[in-house]
Amino acid sequence: MTQTARLYGSSLYELAAEEQLTDVLMEQMEEVRQLFRENPEYVKLLGEPSIPGEKREELLEQAFGGQAQRYLVNFLKLLCQRDLMREYSGCCQEFRRRYNEDHNIAEALVTSAVVLDETQMAALKTKLEKISGKQVLLTQKTDPKVVAGLRVELEGRQLDGTVQGRLSEMSKKLNEVIV
């Protein structure tokens, strides 16, 4: 994430917090982010220098004006005016980071070889909430390279309970003993 994305995302968050719109704006920002991912040619169009700025802003107004919160529409127009649409995803990340910080939320990514069922996910979430002392938003990812066990990323820490991770740790300890 760039410094520009941090600055803009943080500024929008401060405005949203002041207006008590953080929940609404975060949800809408993620929806717009997903739309941009699904339609990269639209984002390219918004950054096209041969199209006058007013026309690009008009496109944003037509697309989001009647549906999105006014602050978000104006934020998108501002990014468009300053040729910063490529920074939108980073702005969303910063907005979410500030939101999570203010609401005592930690995001965690669990990687396993197979999809975990609801009971397993609930048990893992409970354990991670105990470790972090925060409410945990758990995202699941499967990776066939993980033969057995789980790998969890939580607040920048990696908790590796995979067979591969354990074998690697044992190998490291054996090498320390032999040397």
N, C-alpha and C positions, 0 to 999 in steps of 0.2 A: 504494500500500500504506500502511495506517495504522500509526501508532506501536504500537497495540495488537497488530496482526498481527505486526509485527517482534518485539515482546517475547515473545509466545506462541510464535511459530515458532522463534525463537532459543532459547528455554528448552527446547522439545521437542528441538531439535537437540543441545543440550548434554547432555541426559539420554541421548539415543540414542547419542551419541559415547562417553559414559561407560560405557554398557552394551554398546558395540560392536554396535549395531543400526541404524546409519545407512542401510545399503543396504536392509535389509528395510523399515524404516519409510518411506523415501522412495518405494519402489515401492508400498507399500500406501496411502500418503497420496495418491499420484497416482490410484490406482484409485478410492479413495473420492471424490476430487475429480471424477473423470469421472462417477461414479454420481450425485453431487449435480447436476452439469450436466445430465445426462439426465433427472433427476427433481426439478425445482425445487419441485414441490408438496410433496415429502417434507421438504425443507429448511424450507419455509414451515410445515409441520406441527410440526417440531421447535422452531420459534420462536413457536408459538401460545401466547399467555399464558393462554388459557382452559383449556388442558390442563395438569394438574398436572406439576410438574417430575419427579416420580418416574416418571410414566407416559412422559414423553418420554425419560428415561434408559433406561427399560425397552425402548422402541422401538429405541434405539441398541444395546442389549445383544442384542436379538433379531436385528437386522440384521447386526451385525458381531462380536458376542461370540465366536462359534465359529470365525471365520475370520481376523480381524485380530489383530495383535499387541496384547497387553494394554495396553501404554502408549498405543497409538493409541486404543483404545476408551475408556480413561479420559480421554484428552485431549479426545475428542469430547464425552464427558459433561461435562467441565469447561466447555467452550465453551457447551454447552447450558444448564448451571446458571447461567452468568453472562450468558446471552442474547447470546452472541457468535458464533453459528453463521455469521453473514454474514461474519465475518472469516476463515473457514476457508481460502478460496482464497489470501488474503494470507499466512496462516501457512505454507501450502505453498510459496509463492514464497520466503519468507524461509528456510525449511528447505532448499530447493534451492540458494539463493544460498550459504548457509553450507557445504553439502555440496560444491558446485562449487569454492568457495574452498579448502577443505581438501584436495580431491583434484586440484587444478591443472587444472580443466576450464573451458573457455569455451564458451558457447552462441552459436551464430551462426544468423542467419536469412538465407537467400539467396532473392531474388525475381527471377524471370525470366518471360519471356513464355510459354515452353513448359517442360514437365517435363524436367529434366536426367536423362540416363541414369546408370547406376552408375559408369561410367568417369569421366564428367565430375564427378560428385559426389566421387569418391575423389580426383581431381586437385585439386579446389578445397579439399577438407578438408586435404590435405597442405600446400598453399600457406598456408592460414589457420593451421595448426599451426606452420608456420615463422615466420609473422608474429607470432603471439601467444606462442609458446613454451609453449603449453598444449595438452592434448588437446582437440579441438574436437568438440562435438556439433552436427551440422549439421541444420537443419530447412529444408525447401524450401517455397516458396509461389509460386504462379503469379499473374501480373497481366498482363492483355492490354494495359494501358497502357504496359508496358515493351516498347517496340518491338524492341529488340535489346540484348544485353549483360546484365549482372548487377548487382544492387544487394545488398550484403551489410551486415548489421548485426552487429558483433562487439564485445562488451564496451563498448557505448555509443558506438562509433565507426561511422560510415557510410562504407562504401567504395562509391562509385558508378561503375560501369563501363558504365552504360547510354548509349545514343546520346543520349537526352534529357539526361542529366546532362552529357555532354561538350559538347553544343550550348549548354547553359546556362552552362557554365564559359567557353566561347569567347565567348559574348555578354557575359559579365561582364568579361572581359579587354579586349574591344573597347571597351566603355563606359568603362573606365578610361583607355585610350589616347586616346579622343576627348575626354574631359573635361579 
